[in-house]
C-alpha cells in the first residue's frame, strides 16, 4: 500500500511558521536571496503607497515615513540582539 504521508506542509503549519519567523527572503534565479519585510510591515508599506497614490500624502512624506519605519525596526532588532547576547553572558 502507498504511504499517504507527504513532504509538504499543511496550510496551518505554514501559517504557524510565518507567524514565528523573524526574517523572510525570496530566492531569485539571477539575483539570489532578497530579504522581504514581514507581512504586517508589508501592509504598512502598502497603506503608505495607497495614501501617496491617492494624493492624501505627498510621495516624499511617504518615503520618509517608510525609511523611518525601516530604521526603527532595524534598531529594534539590533537592540534585542544585544540584550540577548548580554543575557547569554550572564
C-alpha positions in Angstrom: 0.0 0.0 0.0 1.2 3.5 -0.7 2.3 5.8 2.1 -0.2 8.7 2.4 2.3 11.0 4.2 3.6 13.9 2.1 6.6 16.2 2.5 4.6 19.3 2.0 3.5 21.5 5.0 -0.2 21.9 5.6 -1.7 25.4 5.5 -1.8 25.5 9.3 1.8 24.6 9.6 2.8 27.2 7.1 0.9 29.9 8.8 2.5 29.0 12.1 6.0 29.1 10.6 5.2 32.6 9.1 4.0 33.9 12.4 7.1 32.8 14.3 9.6 33.7 11.6 11.9 36.7 12.2 13.0 37.2 8.6 11.8 36.3 5.1 13.6 36.0 1.8 12.9 35.2 -1.8 15.4 33.3 -3.8 15.5 34.8 -7.3 17.4 32.9 -10.1 19.9 35.5 -11.2 19.9 37.9 -8.2 19.9 35.4 -5.3 18.3 35.9 -1.9 16.3 39.1 -1.5 15.0 39.9 2.0 11.4 41.0 2.3 9.6 42.5 5.2 7.2 40.7 7.5 3.5 40.6 6.3 2.4 43.3 8.8 5.2 45.6 7.6 4.2 45.0 4.0 0.7 46.0 4.9 2.1 49.3 6.4 4.1 50.0 3.3 1.1 49.2 1.1 -1.1 51.6 3.1 1.6 54.3 2.7 1.7 53.7 -1.0 -2.1 53.9 -1.3 -2.1 57.2 0.7 0.5 58.6 -1.7 -1.2 57.2 -4.8 -4.5 58.8 -3.7 -2.5 62.0 -3.0 -3.6 62.1 0.6 0.1 62.5 1.5 2.9 63.5 -0.8 5.4 60.9 -2.1 8.4 62.4 -0.3 6.5 62.2 3.0 5.6 58.5 2.3 9.2 57.7 1.5 10.5 59.5 4.7 7.9 57.7 6.9 8.8 54.3 5.3 12.5 54.9 5.7 12.0 55.9 9.4 9.9 52.7 9.9 12.7 50.6 8.4 15.4 52.2 10.5 13.3 51.9 13.7 12.6 48.2 13.1 16.3 47.5 12.4 17.3 49.3 15.5 14.7 47.4 17.4 16.2 44.1 16.2 19.7 45.2 16.9 18.8 46.2 20.4 17.0 42.9 21.1 20.1 41.0 19.8 22.4 43.0 22.1 20.1 42.2 25.1 20.1 38.5 24.2 23.8 38.4 23.9 24.2 40.1 27.2 21.8 37.6 28.9 23.8 34.7 27.4 27.0 36.1 29.0 25.4 36.3 32.5 
